[in-house]
Structure formats: structure tokens, C-alpha cells
Amino acid sequence: MYSIKQVSEKLNIQANAVRFYEEKGLISPGRGENNYREYSVEDISRLEMIILYRKMGFSIEAIGSVMAAHSGDELLNQFVAQYNILNQHIHTMTKVRETLGESIELMLNSSGPCDDILEKMEKTADIITASNEWEDKWNFDNWASHYDADIRRGGQGLDFYVHYDEVICCAAGAAKGKRIVEIGIGTGNLAAEILKRGIRPEDYTGVDQSVNMLREAGKKCPGIQLRIGTFLQLPLGDNVCDTVISSYAFHHCSHDEKILAIAEMDRIAEGHGRIVIADLMFADENARKEYEEKCSERAKDVLNDEFFGNADEIEGMLKAQGYECRHERVDELIWVIWADKRQSSCNY
């Protein structure tokens, strides 16, 4: 056991700082017979993490949240929790900055009060709320180790994996350029197919919200870049890839989330970039109703449990972001849509 003086010397911090972290509930040292604080090796390790988080700019509240939720976790999961908080903060601040900039521009170019400003701020608040409230409702971490076996098994109510290999090949063939970002990389099956076609592992980035899925993808595709993230908060800068691609994942976003997700995909794609989405969808609402009338009750339950979209609506979302769309229908349920950013008509 260590005294507060020994701890402060060991970690090169003031004793008052150690007491402050105790007051905030971040550490709970024991007490000796003389009622002096006694710090264990675990207490010191916890203090080291607190100091690291503080140096990285995290608030006391954020540190408390991470350490309370992940106190018994391995270091990787603690870092993932920290990463998620930071990524969420970056996206929130970026959205606020964009909206404030646009509001300032509106005010500078308007002689009187501008009614659009409040609407713009409210829309930004809604986007931030929707992005921050996204959660994993499908328990992908536990599914990762047997995902590949499960999709080959079939008989799950909707046979949208029946032509899985064909879908993966079709999606891979739609990718263009040298730099690829895949959202919802899962166990890395699409990545492995694209890498066969000459893409260098270091130019391929896989994003997933599941640590265990990323682990499986890393085993299958050594050397690729792996990032924790979601459709709504991609942990990447602007204009970083030629193609942003996703397979069998877009249906985890609701209708409104799909709009936000496409905006995020557009943000990370180069000005001439491409978006590729392979997923279960219907041609339009009439096609969906026709399918529901003839499908089994089990299949209908799966349809109602997910957010399967309509191709015409998804292409409409892409067109609203300035994309020209093409598609291929692989079977009754699966479509592959690829969309290229429309080139500006301006000549310089």
C-alpha cells in the first residue's frame, strides 16, 4: 500500500489533485488504522488513466462515465469507450460550428431578422440528438465469432443471404478508385473480396461499431485500417476516399438515419467519389406491400424488426446529395446501388 505522498511523487502530481479526484468519486482509497489514505496498485493504475484522460482534454464527468461503465473491462474496451466519447464530441462540435457559420453568413447578408436561423439551429439540434442516440440493438459483439456460419445456415425467415457471395462480388465490382472506406465491415468478407482486386490493405479502412467484428475483420484482412464508428458518426476526415461502401448494414438505420448516414458518406468521399450500398430493399412501397402479402409470418416479423428501405427512396436521398444513381437487382430481395457525385458544370 502507498501513502498519498508516495503516490503524488510516483505520478508527479500534487497531493491536492489526488484528493480532488477522490472528492469527484473517481478513486476510493482505503483507510489505515490511523485513518490515513492507503492506495493500492489498482488505485495507482486508475489514477494513471485519469491523468491520461485529463491530458487528452476529457472532462471529469466524461472520465467518470467511462470508468464507471468499464471499470472491469480490458484496456481495449476502456479505450473504445474513450474513443466513442471523443468522436461524438467532435461530430457535435463540428455540426454546431457549421450551423453557427451559416447563421453568421445569413445575418451578414440580411438587413433584418432572419427567420431561417432558428429553424437551422433546431435542425442541427435534431441531427445531433439522432446521431448521439444511435445504439447497437443487435448485439454484434456476441455475433461476431459465428456470423460467417450463421449467414450460410439459412432458414432465418428472410433468405437475404441466399446469394451472399454474388452480392459481395457485385458490390466489390462497383467500388472504384484506390482508397476505400467500408462502413459496417463486419467480419471482413467484402473487404477480402475487394483486396483480391488489387487494393492495398493500407488504402482500405473498415468502420464498425463492434470491437469483436473489427477483430474478425483484422484476422481475415491483415494490414487494413480499422476504426470504431457508426454510419451517423464516421471517425474520418472530409474527402478521404474514392469509394465509401456498405453491404448488409444499411438496414440498421431508420429512414431519417439513412438521410444522415448518406450525408456522412458524402462528407468523407472525394468530390468525384462514389457511394455503394448493397442491402435488402424493395423497388418501391407497392413492391414492399406485394411481397408482404405473399411472405410467411416469420419473414414478416423480420421485415418489421429492421429498417429495410425502398430503392426509390434511397436513390432519392442520394440524388438530394448531388449523386447520379445506378443499380443492379441481384435477386428478389437484394439490390446494389452505386452513385457517383455529379460533376460541376462550371468551367474555370
C-alpha positions as CSV (number, residue, x, y, z in Angstrom):
1,M,0.0,0.0,0.0
2,Y,1.1,3.6,-0.7
3,S,0.6,6.9,1.1
4,I,-0.7,9.9,-0.7
5,K,2.8,11.4,-0.6
6,Q,4.3,8.3,-2.3
7,V,1.5,8.4,-4.9
8,S,2.0,12.0,-5.7
9,E,5.7,11.6,-6.1
10,K,5.3,8.4,-8.2
11,L,2.8,10.0,-10.6
12,N,4.4,13.5,-10.4
13,I,1.1,15.2,-9.5
14,Q,0.1,17.3,-6.5
15,A,-1.5,15.6,-3.5
16,N,-4.4,18.1,-3.8
17,A,-5.1,16.7,-7.3
18,V,-5.3,13.2,-5.9
19,R,-7.7,14.4,-3.2
20,F,-9.7,16.2,-5.8
21,Y,-10.2,13.0,-7.9
22,E,-11.3,11.2,-4.7
23,E,-13.8,14.0,-4.0
24,K,-15.2,13.6,-7.5
25,G,-15.7,9.8,-6.9
26,L,-13.1,8.7,-9.5
27,I,-11.0,6.8,-6.9
28,S,-11.8,5.3,-3.5
29,P,-8.6,4.6,-1.5
30,G,-8.8,2.6,1.7
31,R,-8.0,3.9,5.2
32,G,-5.4,2.5,7.6
33,E,-5.6,2.2,11.3
34,N,-4.6,5.8,11.7
35,N,-7.3,6.8,9.2
36,Y,-4.7,7.9,6.6
37,R,-5.4,7.2,3.0
38,E,-3.8,4.0,1.6
39,Y,-3.5,3.5,-2.1
40,S,-3.3,0.1,-3.8
41,V,-1.6,-0.8,-7.1
42,E,-5.1,-0.7,-8.7
43,D,-5.7,2.8,-7.3
44,I,-2.5,4.0,-8.8
45,S,-3.3,2.4,-12.2
46,R,-6.7,4.1,-12.1
47,L,-5.1,7.4,-11.3
48,E,-2.7,6.9,-14.3
49,M,-5.7,6.5,-16.6
50,I,-7.4,9.6,-15.1
51,I,-4.3,11.7,-15.6
52,L,-4.0,10.5,-19.2
53,Y,-7.7,11.3,-19.9
54,R,-7.2,14.8,-18.4
55,K,-4.2,15.4,-20.6
56,M,-6.3,14.4,-23.6
57,G,-8.9,17.0,-22.7
58,F,-11.7,14.9,-21.2
59,S,-13.9,16.4,-18.6
60,I,-14.3,14.9,-15.1
61,E,-17.8,13.9,-16.0
62,A,-16.7,12.1,-19.1
63,I,-13.9,10.3,-17.3
64,G,-16.3,9.3,-14.5
65,S,-18.7,7.9,-17.1
66,V,-16.1,5.8,-18.9
67,M,-14.5,4.5,-15.8
68,A,-17.8,3.6,-14.1
69,A,-19.1,1.8,-17.1
70,H,-15.9,0.0,-18.0
71,S,-14.1,-0.4,-14.7
72,G,-13.7,-4.2,-15.0
73,D,-13.0,-4.2,-18.8
74,E,-9.8,-4.8,-20.6
75,L,-7.8,-1.8,-21.6
76,L,-9.0,-2.0,-25.2
77,N,-12.6,-1.6,-24.2
78,Q,-11.7,1.3,-22.0
79,F,-10.0,3.0,-25.0
80,V,-13.0,2.2,-27.2
81,A,-15.3,3.9,-24.7
82,Q,-13.0,6.9,-24.6
83,Y,-12.8,7.0,-28.4
84,N,-16.6,7.0,-28.7
85,I,-17.0,9.9,-26.4
86,L,-14.3,11.9,-28.2
87,N,-15.7,11.0,-31.7
88,Q,-19.2,12.0,-30.5
89,H,-17.9,15.3,-29.2
90,I,-16.0,16.1,-32.4
91,H,-19.1,15.5,-34.6
92,T,-21.3,17.6,-32.2
93,M,-18.9,20.5,-32.2
94,T,-18.4,20.3,-36.0
95,K,-22.2,20.4,-36.6
96,V,-22.5,23.4,-34.2
97,R,-19.6,25.2,-35.9
98,E,-21.2,24.7,-39.4
99,T,-24.5,25.9,-38.2
100,L,-23.1,29.0,-36.5
101,G,-21.1,29.8,-39.6
102,E,-24.1,29.6,-41.8
103,S,-26.1,31.6,-39.3
104,I,-23.5,34.3,-39.3
105,E,-23.5,34.4,-43.1
106,L,-27.2,34.7,-43.2
107,M,-27.1,37.6,-40.7
108,L,-24.3,39.4,-42.6
109,N,-26.3,39.2,-45.8
110,S,-29.6,40.2,-44.3
111,S,-30.8,43.6,-43.4
112,G,-33.2,42.4,-40.8
113,P,-34.1,39.4,-38.6
114,C,-33.7,36.1,-40.4
115,D,-36.4,33.5,-39.7
116,D,-34.2,30.8,-41.1
117,I,-31.7,30.9,-38.3
118,L,-33.8,29.4,-35.6
119,E,-35.0,26.7,-38.0
120,K,-31.4,25.9,-38.9
121,M,-30.4,25.7,-35.2
122,E,-33.4,23.4,-34.4
123,K,-32.5,21.1,-37.4
124,T,-28.9,20.9,-36.2
125,A,-30.1,20.0,-32.6
126,D,-32.3,17.2,-34.1
127,I,-29.3,15.8,-36.1
128,I,-27.0,15.8,-33.1
129,T,-29.7,14.2,-30.9
130,A,-30.3,11.4,-33.5
131,S,-26.6,10.8,-34.0
132,N,-25.9,10.6,-30.3
133,E,-28.8,8.3,-29.5
134,W,-27.8,5.6,-32.0
135,E,-27.2,2.3,-30.3
136,D,-26.3,-1.3,-31.1
137,K,-29.7,-3.2,-30.8
138,W,-28.4,-6.3,-32.4
139,N,-25.5,-7.4,-30.1
140,F,-22.9,-7.6,-32.8
141,D,-20.1,-8.2,-30.4
142,N,-21.6,-11.6,-29.4
143,W,-22.5,-12.4,-33.0
144,A,-19.0,-11.8,-34.5
145,S,-17.4,-15.2,-33.8
146,H,-20.2,-17.2,-35.5
147,Y,-21.5,-14.6,-38.0
148,D,-20.0,-16.3,-41.1
149,A,-21.5,-19.7,-40.1
150,D,-24.9,-18.2,-39.4
151,I,-25.3,-16.4,-42.7
152,R,-24.7,-19.7,-44.5
153,R,-27.2,-21.6,-42.5
154,G,-30.4,-20.0,-44.0
155,G,-33.9,-20.6,-42.8
156,Q,-33.9,-17.4,-40.7
157,G,-37.3,-16.1,-42.0
158,L,-35.9,-13.9,-44.9
159,D,-33.5,-15.5,-47.3
160,F,-31.5,-12.4,-47.9
161,Y,-28.2,-14.3,-47.5
162,V,-29.1,-16.9,-50.1
163,H,-27.0,-15.2,-52.8
164,Y,-24.5,-13.7,-50.4
165,D,-21.4,-14.5,-52.5
166,E,-22.9,-13.0,-55.6
167,V,-23.9,-9.9,-53.7
168,I,-20.4,-9.4,-52.3
169,C,-18.9,-9.8,-55.8
170,C,-21.3,-7.3,-57.3
171,A,-20.7,-4.8,-54.5
172,A,-16.9,-5.2,-54.8
173,G,-17.1,-4.7,-58.6
174,A,-18.9,-1.4,-58.1
175,A,-16.1,0.0,-56.0
176,K,-13.8,2.4,-57.8
177,G,-10.5,4.2,-57.1
178,K,-7.7,3.2,-54.8
179,R,-8.9,4.4,-51.4
180,I,-11.9,2.5,-50.0
181,V,-13.9,3.1,-46.8
182,E,-16.3,0.3,-45.8
183,I,-19.0,1.1,-43.2
184,G,-20.2,-1.9,-41.2
185,I,-17.2,-4.1,-42.2
186,G,-18.4,-7.0,-40.1
187,T,-16.1,-9.9,-40.3
188,G,-14.4,-8.6,-43.5
189,N,-15.9,-10.6,-46.3
190,L,-16.5,-7.7,-48.6
191,A,-13.1,-6.3,-47.7
192,A,-11.4,-9.6,-48.6
193,E,-13.1,-9.6,-52.0
194,I,-12.1,-6.0,-52.8
195,L,-8.5,-6.6,-51.7
196,K,-8.3,-9.5,-54.2
197,R,-8.9,-6.9,-56.9
198,G,-5.7,-5.0,-56.3
199,I,-6.5,-2.6,-53.5
200,R,-3.6,-2.2,-51.0
201,P,-4.6,-3.1,-47.4
202,E,-3.2,0.2,-46.2
203,D,-5.6,2.0,-48.5
204,Y,-8.6,0.2,-47.1
205,T,-10.4,1.4,-44.0
206,G,-13.1,-0.6,-42.2
207,V,-15.5,1.0,-39.8
208,D,-17.7,-0.9,-37.4
209,Q,-19.3,-0.2,-34.0
210,S,-18.4,-3.7,-32.8
211,V,-14.9,-4.3,-31.5
212,N,-15.3,-8.0,-32.0
213,M,-16.4,-7.6,-35.6
214,L,-13.3,-5.5,-36.2
215,R,-11.1,-8.2,-34.6
216,E,-12.5,-10.8,-37.0
217,A,-12.0,-8.4,-40.0
218,G,-8.4,-7.8,-38.9
219,K,-7.7,-11.6,-38.9
220,K,-9.2,-12.0,-42.4
221,C,-7.7,-8.9,-43.9
222,P,-4.3,-8.2,-42.2
223,G,-3.0,-4.7,-42.7
224,I,-6.2,-2.8,-43.3
225,Q,-7.1,0.2,-41.2
226,L,-9.8,-0.5,-38.5
227,R,-11.9,2.2,-36.9
228,I,-14.7,2.2,-34.3
229,G,-17.7,4.2,-35.6
230,T,-21.2,4.2,-36.9
231,F,-23.0,5.4,-40.1
232,L,-24.0,8.6,-38.3
233,Q,-20.6,9.5,-36.8
234,L,-17.8,8.3,-39.1
235,P,-14.4,8.8,-37.3
236,L,-12.8,10.1,-40.5
237,G,-12.0,13.5,-42.1
238,D,-13.5,15.0,-45.1
239,N,-12.8,13.8,-48.7
240,V,-10.6,10.8,-47.6
241,C,-11.7,8.1,-50.0
242,D,-12.7,7.4,-53.6
243,T,-15.4,4.9,-52.7
244,V,-17.5,4.6,-49.5
245,I,-19.2,1.2,-49.5
246,S,-21.5,-0.9,-47.3
247,S,-23.1,-4.3,-47.5
248,Y,-25.9,-5.9,-45.4
249,A,-25.7,-3.0,-42.9
250,F,-27.7,0.0,-44.2
251,H,-31.0,-1.6,-42.9
252,H,-29.8,-0.9,-39.3
253,C,-30.5,2.8,-39.9
254,S,-34.1,4.1,-39.7
255,H,-35.5,6.2,-42.6
256,D,-34.3,9.5,-41.0
257,E,-31.0,8.0,-40.0
258,K,-30.4,6.9,-43.6
259,I,-30.6,10.5,-44.7
260,L,-28.0,11.5,-42.1
261,A,-25.9,8.5,-43.0
262,I,-25.8,9.4,-46.7
263,A,-24.7,12.9,-45.7
264,E,-21.9,11.4,-43.7
265,M,-20.8,9.1,-46.5
266,D,-20.9,12.1,-48.9
267,R,-18.7,14.1,-46.4
268,I,-15.9,11.5,-46.4
269,A,-16.0,10.8,-50.2
270,E,-13.9,12.8,-52.6
271,G,-15.6,15.3,-54.9
272,H,-15.7,12.8,-57.7
273,G,-16.3,9.9,-55.3
274,R,-18.8,7.0,-55.3
275,I,-21.2,5.6,-52.7
276,V,-22.1,1.9,-52.9
277,I,-24.9,0.4,-50.9
278,A,-25.8,-3.3,-51.1
279,D,-28.7,-4.4,-48.9
280,L,-32.2,-5.8,-48.8
281,M,-34.7,-3.3,-50.2
282,F,-37.8,-3.1,-52.3
283,A,-38.3,-1.2,-55.6
284,D,-40.9,1.0,-54.0
285,E,-43.7,0.9,-51.5
286,N,-46.0,-1.1,-53.8
287,A,-43.4,-3.8,-54.3
288,R,-43.0,-4.0,-50.5
289,K,-46.7,-4.4,-50.0
290,E,-46.9,-7.1,-52.7
291,Y,-44.1,-9.0,-51.0
292,E,-45.6,-8.7,-47.5
293,E,-48.9,-10.2,-48.8
294,K,-47.3,-13.4,-50.0
295,C,-44.4,-13.8,-47.5
296,S,-44.6,-16.0,-44.3
297,E,-45.4,-14.6,-40.9
298,R,-41.8,-15.3,-39.8
299,A,-40.5,-13.3,-42.7
300,K,-42.9,-10.5,-42.0
301,D,-41.6,-10.4,-38.4
302,V,-38.1,-9.9,-39.7
303,L,-39.2,-7.1,-42.0
304,N,-40.9,-5.3,-39.1
305,D,-37.9,-5.8,-36.9
306,E,-35.4,-4.0,-39.2
307,F,-35.4,-0.8,-41.3
308,F,-35.3,-2.2,-44.8
309,G,-35.6,0.6,-47.3
310,N,-37.1,1.1,-50.7
311,A,-34.7,1.6,-53.6
312,D,-36.5,4.6,-55.0
313,E,-36.4,6.4,-51.6
314,I,-32.7,5.6,-51.1
315,E,-31.8,6.8,-54.6
316,G,-33.9,9.9,-53.9
317,M,-31.7,10.6,-50.8
318,L,-28.6,10.1,-52.9
319,K,-29.8,12.4,-55.6
320,A,-30.6,15.1,-53.0
321,Q,-26.9,15.0,-52.1
322,G,-25.9,15.5,-55.7
323,Y,-25.4,12.0,-56.9
324,E,-26.4,10.1,-60.1
325,C,-27.5,6.6,-59.3
326,R,-27.4,3.2,-61.0
327,H,-28.4,-0.1,-59.6
328,E,-28.5,-3.9,-60.0
329,R,-31.1,-6.2,-58.6
330,V,-29.3,-9.3,-57.6
331,D,-32.4,-11.3,-56.6
332,E,-35.9,-10.7,-55.3
333,L,-34.7,-9.0,-52.1
334,I,-31.2,-7.7,-52.6
335,W,-30.2,-4.6,-54.6
336,V,-26.8,-3.0,-55.1
337,I,-26.9,0.8,-55.7
338,W,-23.9,2.8,-56.7
339,A,-23.9,6.5,-57.0
340,D,-21.4,9.0,-58.4
341,K,-21.2,12.6,-57.4
342,R,-22.4,14.9,-60.2
343,Q,-19.6,17.0,-61.6
344,S,-19.9,20.7,-61.5
345,S,-20.9,22.3,-64.8
346,C,-18.7,25.3,-64.1
347,N,-15.6,25.7,-66.3
348,Y,-12.6,27.6,-65.0
